[in-house]
Each structure stands twice: as structure tokens, then as C-alpha cells.
């Protein structure tokens, strides 16, 4: 489903408006889920980089 444009000055049916709002809500939900997944990935990558930096530091200290 896609948001349907309503021409200026025209009368829109409640079905058309409800479908547009439903589609918009679905798009917002999908975007929210993608943002959440990306946030988790960033957090995981940041932790992994910090651990790798610690390991490198430890190795440099043993040389």
C-alpha cells in the first residue's frame, strides 16, 4: 500500500484517509525498527572496537 495524494479542494473518503494513516503508521514502525537495529549494531561495534583496542594495548605492553 502507498500513501495516495489527495488533490487540494477535493473531498476524500474516510477509507482513503484511514488507508493513508495506516500506511504512514506502518512506515513509521518500520523506520523505528531499523533505527533500533542500527543502534544495537553501533553499540556492539563500539564494544568490539574497545575490546580490540584493549587487546592491542596489552600486546604492545608485552613486546
C-alpha distances in whole Angstrom, upper triangle without the diagonal:
4,7,9,13,15,18,21,24,21,20,17,16,16,13,11,13,12,8,9,11,9,7,10,12,10,10,14,15,14,16,19,19,19,22,24,24,25,28,29,29,31,34,34,35,37,39,40,41,43,45,45,47,49,50,51,53,55,56,57,59,61,62
4,6,9,12,16,19,21,19,19,16,16,16,13,11,12,12,8,7,10,10,6,9,11,10,10,13,15,14,15,18,19,19,21,24,24,25,27,29,29,31,33,34,35,37,39,40,41,43,45,45,47,49,50,51,53,55,55,57,59,60,61
4,6,9,13,15,18,16,16,13,14,14,12,9,9,10,7,5,8,9,6,7,11,11,10,13,15,15,16,18,20,20,22,24,25,26,28,30,31,32,34,35,36,38,40,41,42,44,46,46,48,50,51,52,54,56,57,58,60,62,63
4,6,10,13,15,13,13,10,12,13,11,7,9,11,8,7,10,12,10,11,14,14,14,16,19,19,20,22,24,24,26,28,29,30,32,34,34,35,38,39,40,41,44,45,45,47,49,50,51,54,55,55,57,59,60,61,63,65,66
4,6,9,12,11,12,10,12,14,13,9,10,13,11,9,12,14,12,13,16,17,16,18,21,21,21,24,26,26,27,30,31,31,33,35,36,37,39,41,41,42,45,46,46,49,51,51,52,55,56,56,58,61,61,62,64,66,67
4,6,9,7,8,7,10,12,12,9,9,12,12,10,13,15,14,15,18,19,19,20,23,24,24,26,28,29,30,32,34,34,36,38,39,39,42,44,44,45,48,49,50,51,54,54,55,58,59,60,61,64,65,65,67,69,70
4,6,6,8,9,12,15,15,12,12,16,16,14,16,19,18,18,21,23,22,24,27,27,27,29,32,32,32,35,37,37,38,41,42,42,44,46,47,48,51,52,52,54,56,57,58,60,62,62,63,66,67,67,70,72,72
4,6,9,10,14,16,17,14,14,18,18,16,18,21,20,19,23,25,24,25,28,29,28,30,33,33,34,36,38,38,39,42,43,43,45,48,48,49,51,53,53,55,57,58,58,61,63,63,64,67,68,68,70,73,73
4,7,9,13,15,17,15,14,18,19,17,19,22,22,22,25,27,26,27,30,31,31,33,36,36,36,39,41,41,42,45,46,46,48,51,51,52,54,56,56,58,60,61,62,64,66,66,68,70,71,72,74,76,77
4,6,10,13,14,12,12,16,17,15,18,20,21,21,23,25,25,26,29,30,30,32,35,35,36,38,40,41,42,45,46,46,48,50,51,52,54,56,56,58,60,61,62,64,66,66,68,70,71,72,74,76,77
4,7,10,12,10,10,14,15,14,16,19,20,20,22,24,25,26,28,30,30,32,34,35,36,38,40,41,42,44,45,46,48,50,51,52,54,56,56,58,60,61,62,64,66,67,68,70,71,72,74,76,77
4,7,8,6,7,10,11,11,13,15,16,17,19,21,21,23,25,26,27,29,31,32,33,35,37,37,39,41,42,43,45,47,48,49,51,53,53,55,57,58,59,61,63,64,65,67,68,69,71,73,74
4,5,5,6,9,10,11,13,14,15,17,18,20,21,23,24,26,27,29,31,32,33,35,36,38,39,41,42,43,45,47,48,49,51,53,54,56,57,58,60,62,63,64,66,68,69,70,72,74,75
4,5,5,6,8,10,10,12,14,15,16,18,20,21,22,24,25,27,28,30,31,33,34,36,37,39,40,42,43,45,46,47,49,51,52,54,55,57,58,60,61,62,64,66,67,68,70,72,73
4,5,5,6,8,10,10,12,14,15,16,18,20,21,22,24,25,27,28,30,31,33,34,36,37,39,40,42,43,45,46,48,49,51,52,54,55,57,58,60,61,63,64,66,67,69,70,72
4,6,5,6,9,10,11,12,14,15,16,18,20,21,22,24,26,27,29,30,32,33,34,36,38,39,41,42,43,45,47,48,49,51,53,54,55,57,58,59,61,63,64,65,67,69,70
4,5,5,6,9,10,11,12,14,15,16,18,20,21,22,24,26,27,28,30,31,33,35,36,37,39,41,42,43,45,46,48,49,51,52,53,55,57,58,59,61,63,64,66,68,69
4,5,5,6,9,10,10,12,14,15,16,18,20,21,22,24,26,27,29,30,31,33,35,36,37,39,40,42,43,45,46,48,50,51,52,54,55,57,58,60,61,63,64,66,67
4,5,5,6,8,10,10,12,14,15,16,18,20,21,23,24,26,27,29,30,32,33,34,36,38,39,40,42,43,45,47,48,49,51,53,54,55,57,58,60,61,63,65,66
4,5,5,6,9,10,11,12,14,15,16,18,20,21,22,24,26,27,28,30,32,33,35,36,37,39,41,42,43,45,47,48,49,51,52,53,55,57,58,59,61,63,64
4,5,5,6,9,10,10,12,14,15,16,18,20,21,22,24,26,27,29,30,31,33,35,36,37,39,40,42,43,45,46,47,49,51,52,53,55,57,58,60,62,63
4,5,5,6,9,10,11,12,14,15,17,18,20,21,23,24,26,27,29,30,32,33,35,36,38,39,41,42,44,45,46,48,50,51,52,54,55,57,59,60,62
4,5,5,6,9,10,11,12,14,15,17,18,20,21,23,24,26,27,29,30,32,33,34,36,37,39,41,42,43,45,47,48,49,51,53,54,55,57,59,60
4,5,5,6,9,10,11,12,14,15,16,18,20,21,22,24,26,27,28,30,31,33,35,36,37,39,41,42,43,45,46,47,49,51,52,53,55,57,58
4,5,5,6,9,10,10,12,14,15,16,18,20,21,23,24,26,27,29,30,31,33,35,36,37,39,40,42,44,45,46,48,50,51,52,54,56,57
4,5,5,6,9,10,11,12,14,15,17,18,20,21,23,24,26,27,29,30,32,33,35,36,38,39,41,42,44,45,47,48,49,51,53,54,56
4,5,5,6,9,10,11,12,14,15,16,18,20,21,22,24,26,27,28,30,31,33,35,36,37,39,41,42,43,45,46,48,49,51,53,54
4,5,5,6,9,10,10,12,14,15,16,18,20,21,22,24,25,27,29,30,31,33,35,36,37,39,41,42,43,45,46,47,49,51,52
4,5,5,6,9,10,11,12,14,15,17,18,20,21,23,24,26,27,29,30,32,33,35,36,38,39,41,42,44,45,46,48,50,51
4,5,5,6,9,10,11,12,14,16,17,18,20,21,23,24,26,27,28,30,32,33,35,36,38,39,41,42,43,45,47,48,50
4,5,5,6,9,10,10,12,14,15,16,18,20,21,22,24,26,27,28,30,31,33,35,36,37,39,40,42,43,45,47,48
4,5,5,6,9,10,10,12,14,15,16,18,20,21,23,24,26,27,29,30,31,33,35,36,37,39,41,42,43,45,47
4,5,5,6,9,10,11,12,14,15,17,18,20,21,23,24,26,27,29,30,32,33,35,36,38,39,41,42,44,45
4,5,5,6,9,10,10,12,14,15,16,18,20,21,22,24,26,27,28,30,31,33,34,36,37,38,40,42,43
4,5,5,6,9,10,10,12,14,15,16,18,20,21,22,24,25,27,29,30,31,33,35,36,37,39,41,42
4,5,5,6,9,10,11,12,14,15,17,18,20,21,23,24,26,27,29,30,32,33,35,36,38,39,41
4,5,5,6,9,10,11,12,14,15,16,18,20,21,22,24,26,27,28,30,32,33,34,36,38,39
4,5,5,6,9,10,10,12,14,15,16,18,20,21,22,24,26,27,28,30,31,32,34,36,37
4,5,5,6,9,10,11,12,14,15,17,18,20,21,23,24,26,27,29,30,31,33,35,36
4,5,5,6,9,10,11,12,14,15,17,18,20,21,23,24,26,27,29,30,32,33,35
4,5,5,6,8,10,10,12,14,15,16,18,20,21,22,24,26,27,28,30,32,33
4,5,5,6,9,10,10,12,14,15,16,18,20,21,22,24,26,27,28,30,32
4,5,5,6,9,10,11,12,14,15,17,19,20,21,23,24,26,27,29,31
4,5,5,6,9,10,11,12,14,15,17,18,20,21,23,24,26,27,29
4,5,5,6,9,10,10,12,14,15,16,18,20,21,22,24,26,27
4,5,5,6,9,10,11,12,14,15,16,18,20,21,23,25,26
4,5,5,6,9,10,11,12,14,15,17,18,20,21,23,25
4,5,5,6,9,10,11,12,14,15,16,18,20,21,23
4,5,5,6,9,10,10,12,14,15,16,18,20,21
4,5,5,6,9,10,10,12,14,15,16,19,20
4,5,5,6,9,10,11,12,14,15,17,19
4,5,5,6,9,10,10,12,14,15,17
4,5,5,6,9,10,10,12,14,16
4,5,5,6,9,10,10,13,15
4,5,5,6,9,10,11,13
4,5,5,6,9,10,11
4,5,5,6,9,10
4,5,5,6,9
4,5,5,7
4,5,5
4,6
4
